[in-house]
């Protein structure tokens, strides 16, 4: 039986190129961005996790090689450069090692802005990746990381800006904001690798990762890519604790509850058979100690995605534990 060759170009998370050799495909992705946290080491980790996330979204769990792309800011003093850049590089490298891969090259340039990112490459067999186009009516949507990273990072920056802080201090304490920022950093630096591995075990019908276009933007992109006439409806929004209130207090500048707040290195949004979804969430929690949530359904439709008018906000975590992040 001759299998149709999968060739995925621009539009989904990674490019898939059939190779000339024995049924193998090249799966590749690249990404870079500007620093958004004040810890250079964590910034490196987050950047690497973000690059790898596009492979993981395709169900690929093993990365064969990574390259690092670094823009060193011309505005940094030599002293700053000598401290910050090695830390960013170490964070990137450590996250790569955690993913069981390594950084073998890349490119460094001088730039007005500091940037960090990279390339992730894998050669794999057809059964090692999940083409994100097989959602069927009755599937459910699972999200593997909470939303609200952009709000948390911004709120943390506002601690030093009285005019901004005065708007949100009515709904959050300084301690709340610091904790949300720690949670956001922890979440962004976490690899989506276990999430990807379990996609195979629980017969996922496709996935994408939630990053710059927000939950709704990426859900719409995934819906558009489906073979069947389906649409996605999202009912639940798991959000880093207190960040929904902060977003509201800012007069909706983030559009968080509309699913349009940019996320960085967010979770996977996965279409799973309904009878497998709860087991998937349980399994990921057992293996990683982090929750995943069923947030919506796949229904008959014209390849669109929407969030219901009054979605249920799930505070993550639901209650504070002393001395624990989550």
Steps between C-alpha positions, in 0.01 A plus 500: 500500500645836402474758777436857393804714579444768758636838406421787737607851411427841644198524727549234763763475773784323322588428140499133396709417195512149351862399448641308206598220734281210608175652625659751735387859550685808615306689767629848564405818681655831598406776740658795677384786718598781732562463873185516708624395844780657699698181566734427204538131586121449512470700180730250327295206629171657396633576154619143448174352633315728258704384200453133588129550565425512127647152458311373803177642354546257209531212746875479436672418829862467392700788361817402313671838495465863605660823388502816710432846356626785711476874458733682738380851574735782405348695789649265760826596664778245466454407865126443454567298188755278674251418774170479311590320177672193654202460737250512213708248308526270800123511555439415135751216512361358825145489361635324190671242722177452693334421166778248434645696211794733452593831346767451234519842337319817412570865438572804715457856379521845652161663503327805654276253686588190691340195334519129567359201317601208289425215264388148587536214253395137500508224242213263564282220374134566412374344825709737709303814417129575520366702209269759660198451276294207631260653755152342494164607639484390863870553572589720794765772528768468766740777608821408683610834650305787655450829317601845624879509452490840328283650775728359772817632338348844444354523851847420637652786297232734635614453859745784423252719311269673751244620244456144368525332839226724645255358248554138597592518871129499586473140373844353577772531761867540418549145627230371260678661207843366596354153535319522166825608336685201651222271381511650152878452480475143626225422249674663202825313570323164521534274198190371321680170449293281732186656354624399153593147603156440650332622179605170342386289795152657501448522122501877456347625175726806480640783706659842494686705758355814650736792450489852355150499352338392826278200563231602252744596224670163512171311539373673185816410313469135604130492408574643155744215438248217559397250232153454648234770523542578866514801730647548846304642792689598814316518836774506763802727544766379745687816601795562734341596833381863531597591144140508376428768760811695399403484133152627587639786711704614200186567303545193283824615334614137482177341369585203723145370539449539125794262449712761324763574764841396364656207681867410495601134498142403585352153520382264231139525383409145408201333331441171678231232476249577775547168677879550518521860616451455874760221503741724310460777760545254786810349342673832440431603859641170624817532292566873533313618806329765284134513405343493156140601433214407270406844369261442211347279235515427130162533328374499143588830334695692241852481642478791743564536871325710761487557873153509655370833634560435867776241522576340836827630640701232681748656744833314488579389761155498656641548849831625635734254671762647728848488354378339178473662160207299372 
